[in-house]
Amino acid sequence: MKCFYHEDREAVATCQHCGKALCRACASLYTPCLCVDCAQLLRDQQAEQARAAEEDRRRKYLDALVDTRSEFLRTCVYGAVTALVLGQTLFQSSAAGPERMLYAVWFFFIPFGWKLITYLQSFLPLTIFGTLWFWIFWALAKGIISIFIGIPAFFYQLVKTFFVQRKIQAASRSCRQDAEGI
């Protein structure tokens, strides 16, 4: 049998991908033993897989950024509802207009504090305490702490959302540039 590429040479191996006969010089070019055409085909497939993986990574990154922004907006809605409900429930007629507004603004921050405490709670082994009274106390304590922790947590989330928005815009520009370049 003769080499597929060099008809004057004897074949010593075959391409492991397509089975073409290869001489010693052709067989030693690639490991595993591949012909030039199959080696190029495999390189092209690997490059396409790498491009697809990079595009998937970018899409997941952008989705995570958008999710961060939407989570902030959702928490703002929860804060507005909390402020309305607690403001109406606790201060129906006892608080004056400006004072009532101050409390309503303060109540707006409770969901931000609650989310921060819930995140920090994941680092504590609180699940070992299983009594009903513990969980009632914990919910009340968490609610009270949320009022005070909520304000800095809100501003942290606001700054984080601002930077996330900038990253979303940069990633969108990059995707558009890549699409135009293709």
Backbone as CSV, one residue per row, in Angstrom:
resi,resn,N_x,N_y,N_z,CA_x,CA_y,CA_z,C_x,C_y,C_z
1,MET,0.848,-1.158,0.000,0.000,0.000,0.000,0.905,1.236,0.000
2,LYS,0.485,2.244,-0.763,1.261,3.469,-0.923,0.639,4.589,-0.089
3,CYS,1.456,5.597,0.236,1.011,6.761,0.991,0.012,7.545,0.149
4,PHE,-1.046,8.029,0.781,-2.087,8.787,0.085,-1.516,10.070,-0.502
5,TYR,-0.550,10.682,0.196,0.005,11.960,-0.254,1.283,11.790,-1.076
6,HIS,2.010,10.735,-0.853,3.263,10.488,-1.577,3.177,9.102,-2.216
7,GLU,2.858,9.068,-3.484,2.637,7.786,-4.162,3.913,6.991,-4.368
8,ASP,5.070,7.613,-4.178,6.335,6.904,-4.352,6.832,6.266,-3.051
9,ARG,6.090,6.459,-1.920,6.520,5.928,-0.621,5.531,4.865,-0.135
10,GLU,6.097,3.905,0.577,5.278,2.852,1.163,4.569,3.366,2.406
11,ALA,3.345,2.933,2.628,2.579,3.323,3.808,3.018,2.491,5.001
12,VAL,3.165,3.152,6.141,3.540,2.449,7.371,2.448,2.576,8.438
13,ALA,1.464,3.438,8.182,0.390,3.649,9.155,-0.844,4.152,8.416
14,THR,-1.927,4.211,9.150,-3.156,4.775,8.576,-3.667,5.877,9.505
15,CYS,-4.395,6.808,8.919,-5.002,7.897,9.686,-6.038,7.288,10.630
16,GLN,-5.987,7.652,11.880,-6.911,7.087,12.861,-8.314,7.654,12.726
17,HIS,-8.457,8.706,11.937,-9.757,9.322,11.783,-10.469,8.838,10.517
18,CYS,-9.733,8.819,9.397,-10.384,8.457,8.135,-9.836,7.183,7.496
19,GLY,-8.674,6.713,7.944,-8.135,5.467,7.425,-7.227,5.607,6.213
20,LYS,-6.838,6.811,5.823,-5.925,6.998,4.686,-4.569,6.417,5.034
21,ALA,-3.909,5.848,4.027,-2.574,5.289,4.207,-1.559,6.426,4.289
22,LEU,-0.590,6.297,5.203,0.396,7.355,5.412,1.799,6.769,5.450
23,CYS,2.745,7.492,4.865,4.149,7.085,4.934,4.730,7.500,6.283
24,ARG,5.997,7.160,6.527,6.628,7.466,7.809,6.632,8.975,8.074
25,ALA,6.931,9.797,7.078,6.989,11.254,7.254,5.600,11.816,7.580
26,CYS,4.572,11.365,6.880,3.210,11.860,7.130,2.684,11.359,8.474
27,ALA,3.014,10.127,8.828,2.517,9.539,10.069,3.130,10.207,11.290
28,SER,4.334,10.745,11.155,5.003,11.354,12.312,4.627,12.830,12.522
29,LEU,3.807,13.397,11.653,3.437,14.810,11.785,2.533,15.070,12.987
30,TYR,1.592,14.199,13.252,0.594,14.435,14.292,0.479,13.233,15.208
31,THR,0.237,13.513,16.458,-0.035,12.468,17.430,-1.397,12.757,18.025
32,PRO,-2.347,11.875,17.896,-2.314,10.553,17.273,-2.120,10.661,15.766
33,CYS,-1.882,9.542,15.169,-1.575,9.471,13.745,-2.782,9.949,12.930
34,LEU,-2.629,11.128,12.289,-3.690,11.712,11.484,-3.119,12.198,10.167
35,CYS,-3.972,12.206,9.157,-3.565,12.800,7.890,-3.711,14.319,7.997
36,VAL,-3.174,15.052,7.040,-3.205,16.509,7.071,-4.645,17.021,7.046
37,ASP,-5.487,16.418,6.224,-6.888,16.860,6.119,-7.645,16.667,7.430
38,CYS,-7.485,15.531,8.049,-8.192,15.255,9.311,-7.650,16.121,10.444
39,ALA,-6.338,16.356,10.452,-5.764,17.224,11.480,-6.346,18.633,11.360
40,GLN,-6.469,19.134,10.140,-7.053,20.462,9.937,-8.534,20.465,10.327
41,LEU,-9.249,19.406,9.950,-10.661,19.298,10.306,-10.844,19.308,11.823
42,LEU,-10.022,18.546,12.543,-10.116,18.504,14.000,-9.743,19.852,14.625
43,ARG,-8.728,20.534,14.068,-8.382,21.870,14.568,-9.537,22.838,14.378
44,ASP,-10.187,22.781,13.208,-11.332,23.649,12.937,-12.490,23.346,13.898
45,GLN,-12.734,22.069,14.161,-13.793,21.694,15.089,-13.488,22.182,16.501
46,GLN,-12.233,22.047,16.921,-11.845,22.527,18.250,-11.979,24.047,18.347
47,ALA,-11.604,24.755,17.295,-11.733,26.217,17.299,-13.205,26.613,17.369
48,GLU,-14.061,25.906,16.637,-15.499,26.202,16.670,-16.078,25.904,18.051
49,GLN,-15.649,24.819,18.666,-16.100,24.502,20.014,-15.641,25.563,21.010
50,ALA,-14.419,26.047,20.850,-13.910,27.090,21.738,-14.700,28.381,21.552
51,ARG,-15.023,28.732,20.295,-15.827,29.931,20.038,-17.220,29.777,20.645
52,ALA,-17.817,28.611,20.495,-19.146,28.369,21.062,-19.113,28.419,22.589
53,ALA,-18.064,27.860,23.191,-17.927,27.891,24.649,-17.745,29.325,25.140
54,GLU,-16.966,30.121,24.422,-16.770,31.527,24.801,-18.075,32.305,24.676
55,GLU,-18.815,32.060,23.616,-20.103,32.732,23.425,-21.086,32.320,24.528
56,ASP,-21.085,31.062,24.902,-21.949,30.581,25.981,-21.553,31.213,27.313
57,ARG,-20.247,31.326,27.551,-19.757,31.963,28.776,-20.182,33.426,28.824
58,ARG,-20.059,34.132,27.719,-20.477,35.540,27.655,-21.976,35.688,27.901
59,ARG,-22.761,34.796,27.295,-24.209,34.858,27.458,-24.597,34.610,28.911
60,LYS,-23.969,33.634,29.548,-24.262,33.352,30.955,-23.842,34.517,31.845
61,TYR,-22.719,35.138,31.532,-22.249,36.290,32.293,-23.235,37.439,32.160
62,LEU,-23.681,37.719,30.946,-24.643,38.790,30.711,-25.978,38.483,31.393
63,ASP,-26.409,37.225,31.335,-27.648,36.834,32.016,-27.535,37.043,33.522
64,ALA,-26.367,36.722,34.091,-26.171,36.909,35.527,-26.202,38.396,35.885
65,LEU,-25.623,39.233,35.023,-25.659,40.677,35.278,-27.084,41.208,35.216
66,VAL,-27.830,40.767,34.216,-29.216,41.212,34.086,-30.030,40.729,35.280
67,ASP,-29.756,39.518,35.742,-30.460,38.976,36.904,-30.157,39.806,38.151
68,THR,-28.920,40.261,38.298,-28.556,41.106,39.435,-29.341,42.413,39.399
69,ARG,-29.453,43.001,38.222,-30.195,44.252,38.086,-31.679,44.039,38.363
70,SER,-32.238,42.979,37.829,-33.667,42.725,38.044,-33.955,42.374,39.505
71,GLU,-33.014,41.729,40.173,-33.186,41.424,41.598,-33.226,42.707,42.418
72,PHE,-32.415,43.680,42.066,-32.444,44.968,42.759,-33.795,45.656,42.554
73,LEU,-34.271,45.657,41.320,-35.558,46.290,41.041,-36.700,45.577,41.767
74,ARG,-36.643,44.260,41.816,-37.654,43.488,42.529,-37.635,43.813,44.022
75,THR,-36.449,43.948,44.590,-36.345,44.284,46.007,-36.863,45.701,46.259
76,CYS,-36.663,46.610,45.312,-37.232,47.963,45.447,-38.761,47.897,45.477
77,VAL,-39.334,47.047,44.648,-40.793,46.894,44.652,-41.246,46.323,45.997
78,TYR,-40.525,45.316,46.496,-40.858,44.759,47.811,-40.755,45.843,48.882
79,GLY,-39.746,46.693,48.773,-39.578,47.777,49.728,-40.728,48.761,49.681
80,ALA,-41.184,49.092,48.470,-42.311,50.022,48.333,-43.575,49.417,48.934
81,VAL,-43.811,48.148,48.678,-44.986,47.477,49.241,-44.877,47.418,50.766
82,THR,-43.686,47.090,51.268,-43.471,47.041,52.715,-43.723,48.406,53.337
83,ALA,-43.214,49.456,52.704,-43.407,50.811,53.225,-44.890,51.179,53.245
84,LEU,-45.601,50.839,52.193,-47.031,51.151,52.153,-47.812,50.381,53.210
85,VAL,-47.564,49.091,53.288,-48.320,48.250,54.218,-48.013,48.624,55.669
86,LEU,-46.731,48.696,56.017,-46.384,49.026,57.397,-46.756,50.462,57.733
87,GLY,-46.581,51.364,56.774,-46.952,52.754,57.009,-48.431,52.907,57.275
88,GLN,-49.250,52.198,56.531,-50.701,52.274,56.738,-51.146,51.518,57.986
89,THR,-50.518,50.381,58.223,-50.940,49.543,59.342,-50.531,50.130,60.692
90,LEU,-49.279,50.541,60.812,-48.772,50.978,62.116,-49.125,52.423,62.457
91,PHE,-49.297,53.243,61.441,-49.502,54.670,61.711,-50.765,55.178,61.027
92,GLN,-51.877,54.548,61.278,-53.124,54.937,60.627,-53.527,56.364,60.966
93,SER,-53.473,56.707,62.214,-53.882,58.072,62.555,-52.952,58.724,63.572
94,SER,-51.982,57.978,64.084,-51.166,58.515,65.163,-50.027,59.412,64.688
95,ALA,-49.511,59.196,63.501,-48.354,59.964,63.049,-48.780,61.085,62.118
96,ALA,-48.054,62.180,62.199,-48.320,63.319,61.311,-47.746,63.026,59.926
97,GLY,-48.059,63.867,58.953,-47.654,63.652,57.567,-46.157,63.470,57.361
98,PRO,-45.295,64.439,57.778,-43.852,64.275,57.556,-43.264,63.109,58.337
99,GLU,-43.747,62.924,59.560,-43.238,61.822,60.372,-43.629,60.481,59.767
100,ARG,-44.832,60.400,59.269,-45.314,59.178,58.620,-44.484,58.884,57.361
101,MET,-44.145,59.930,56.620,-43.335,59.766,55.417,-41.934,59.271,55.777
102,LEU,-41.375,59.792,56.860,-40.058,59.361,57.304,-40.067,57.872,57.643
103,TYR,-41.086,57.426,58.368,-41.189,56.009,58.697,-41.383,55.163,57.435
104,ALA,-42.181,55.646,56.512,-42.406,54.900,55.272,-41.095,54.737,54.496
105,VAL,-40.292,55.800,54.457,-38.987,55.703,53.782,-38.103,54.718,54.523
106,TRP,-38.154,54.752,55.828,-37.344,53.834,56.623,-37.790,52.389,56.386
107,PHE,-39.082,52.157,56.309,-39.604,50.813,56.064,-39.248,50.310,54.666
108,PHE,-39.016,51.220,53.740,-38.633,50.834,52.372,-37.361,49.987,52.370
109,PHE,-36.460,50.236,53.314,-35.165,49.565,53.324,-35.199,48.177,53.960
110,ILE,-36.298,47.800,54.593,-36.369,46.514,55.300,-36.050,45.316,54.392
111,PRO,-36.617,45.210,53.177,-36.280,44.034,52.355,-34.799,43.924,52.008
112,PHE,-34.113,45.056,51.872,-32.674,45.012,51.589,-31.914,44.452,52.784
113,GLY,-32.283,44.881,53.983,-31.662,44.331,55.186,-31.992,42.861,55.375
114,TRP,-33.243,42.496,55.097,-33.671,41.107,55.233,-32.861,40.199,54.298
115,LYS,-32.672,40.645,53.070,-31.896,39.841,52.118,-30.438,39.713,52.545
116,LEU,-29.862,40.788,53.072,-28.478,40.730,53.531,-28.349,39.777,54.710
117,ILE,-29.263,39.855,55.656,-29.209,38.956,56.817,-29.425,37.510,56.373
118,THR,-30.323,37.294,55.430,-30.543,35.941,54.918,-29.274,35.400,54.268
119,TYR,-28.571,36.251,53.534,-27.303,35.839,52.923,-26.283,35.502,54.008
120,LEU,-26.149,36.378,54.994,-25.193,36.119,56.080,-25.596,34.906,56.910
121,GLN,-26.883,34.663,57.005,-27.394,33.520,57.763,-26.929,32.202,57.151
122,SER,-26.665,32.201,55.858,-26.223,30.965,55.210,-24.864,30.505,55.728
123,PHE,-24.132,31.401,56.388,-22.830,31.037,56.948,-22.927,30.564,58.393
124,LEU,-24.117,30.648,58.972,-24.315,30.249,60.371,-25.070,28.926,60.447
125,PRO,-24.735,28.099,61.429,-25.434,26.804,61.570,-26.748,26.955,62.327
126,LEU,-27.646,27.791,61.835,-28.905,28.021,62.542,-29.890,26.879,62.403
127,THR,-29.681,26.002,61.470,-30.644,24.919,61.270,-30.612,23.896,62.395
128,ILE,-29.593,23.941,63.257,-29.555,22.980,64.358,-30.561,23.345,65.444
129,PHE,-31.008,24.604,65.448,-32.035,25.020,66.405,-33.384,24.823,65.736
130,GLY,-34.171,23.904,66.246,-35.401,23.579,65.563,-36.682,23.939,66.282
131,THR,-36.594,24.610,67.413,-37.815,24.887,68.154,-38.609,26.009,67.499
132,LEU,-39.897,25.955,67.673,-40.777,26.965,67.106,-40.494,28.338,67.702
133,TRP,-40.244,28.385,69.013,-39.987,29.667,69.659,-38.703,30.295,69.155
134,PHE,-37.707,29.481,68.877,-36.470,30.029,68.323,-36.739,30.713,66.998
135,TRP,-37.500,30.064,66.122,-37.742,30.631,64.799,-38.642,31.862,64.862
136,ILE,-39.569,31.910,65.805,-40.380,33.118,65.998,-39.488,34.267,66.467
137,PHE,-38.635,33.970,67.460,-37.702,34.991,67.946,-36.757,35.432,66.825
138,TRP,-36.245,34.459,66.058,-35.300,34.782,64.986,-35.964,35.663,63.930
139,ALA,-37.202,35.384,63.554,-37.893,36.207,62.558,-38.102,37.627,63.072
140,LEU,-38.477,37.777,64.338,-38.641,39.116,64.910,-37.310,39.857,64.984
141,ALA,-36.286,39.172,65.457,-34.960,39.794,65.543,-34.455,40.172,64.154
142,LYS,-34.667,39.288,63.218,-34.232,39.556,61.847,-34.973,40.767,61.275
143,GLY,-36.257,40.886,61.566,-37.024,42.033,61.098,-36.539,43.333,61.698
144,ILE,-36.254,43.319,62.986,-35.772,44.533,63.649,-34.384,44.910,63.146
145,ILE,-33.510,43.927,63.042,-32.160,44.194,62.539,-32.221,44.681,61.090
146,SER,-33.164,44.140,60.319,-33.302,44.535,58.913,-33.577,46.018,58.749
147,ILE,-34.282,46.597,59.708,-34.580,48.029,59.634,-33.291,48.842,59.637
148,PHE,-32.341,48.450,60.481,-31.093,49.206,60.610,-30.057,48.821,59.556
149,ILE,-29.996,47.550,59.221,-29.032,47.074,58.233,-29.480,47.447,56.820
150,GLY,-30.772,47.659,56.633,-31.328,47.882,55.300,-30.794,49.100,54.586
151,ILE,-30.541,50.175,55.320,-30.090,51.411,54.670,-28.718,51.222,54.018
152,PRO,-27.690,50.752,54.747,-26.410,50.534,54.055,-26.503,49.426,52.992
153,ALA,-27.329,48.423,53.246,-27.480,47.356,52.246,-28.089,47.911,50.961
154,PHE,-29.041,48.826,51.081,-29.640,49.454,49.894,-28.593,50.216,49.099
155,PHE,-27.806,51.027,49.783,-26.806,51.821,49.058,-25.731,50.942,48.437
156,TYR,-25.376,49.859,49.114,-24.440,48.904,48.517,-25.032,48.312,47.239
157,GLN,-26.290,47.871,47.296,-26.946,47.293,46.126,-27.111,48.325,45.015
158,LEU,-27.379,49.573,45.387,-27.527,50.624,44.390,-26.221,50.843,43.630
159,VAL,-25.116,50.930,44.351,-23.810,51.105,43.701,-23.475,49.870,42.862
160,LYS,-23.734,48.696,43.413,-23.473,47.455,42.680,-24.295,47.410,41.397
161,THR,-25.556,47.804,41.463,-26.411,47.807,40.278,-25.921,48.811,39.251
162,PHE,-25.429,49.951,39.707,-24.867,50.948,38.794,-23.697,50.356,38.016
163,PHE,-22.779,49.682,38.722,-21.632,49.085,38.043,-22.049,47.910,37.164
164,VAL,-23.047,47.159,37.594,-23.562,46.058,36.774,-24.136,46.604,35.471
165,GLN,-24.854,47.725,35.552,-25.419,48.330,34.352,-24.311,48.738,33.381
166,ARG,-23.231,49.266,33.903,-22.103,49.635,33.037,-21.492,48.391,32.391
167,LYS,-21.392,47.300,33.151,-20.851,46.058,32.591,-21.786,45.493,31.529
168,ILE,-23.097,45.604,31.746,-24.066,45.134,30.752,-23.903,45.921,29.455
169,GLN,-23.767,47.226,29.566,-23.599,48.051,28.373,-22.306,47.709,27.649
170,ALA,-21.218,47.511,28.396,-19.944,47.155,27.783,-20.028,45.784,27.111
171,ALA,-20.662,44.833,27.762,-20.796,43.495,27.180,-21.687,43.529,25.941
172,SER,-22.732,44.344,25.967,-23.608,44.459,24.796,-22.861,45.072,23.624
173,ARG,-22.053,46.098,23.908,-21.237,46.701,22.835,-20.266,45.681,22.271
174,SER,-19.651,44.903,23.154,-18.694,43.891,22.718,-19.370,42.831,21.846
175,CYS,-20.572,42.404,22.249,-21.314,41.408,21.457,-21.677,41.978,20.086
176,ARG,-22.095,43.249,20.050,-22.443,43.872,18.762,-21.213,43.974,17.872
177,GLN,-20.068,44.345,18.453,-18.839,44.462,17.674,-18.409,43.099,17.139
178,ASP,-18.556,42.063,17.989,-18.209,40.716,17.537,-19.141,40.262,16.424
179,ALA,-20.434,40.585,16.540,-21.396,40.194,15.507,-21.117,40.922,14.196
180,GLU,-20.717,42.193,14.280,-20.406,42.943,13.069,-19.115,42.464,12.438
181,GLY,-18.179,41.971,13.272,-16.900,41.485,12.772,-16.999,40.140,12.097
182,ILE,-18.036,39.390,12.399,-18.177,38.034,11.835,-18.696,38.061,10.469
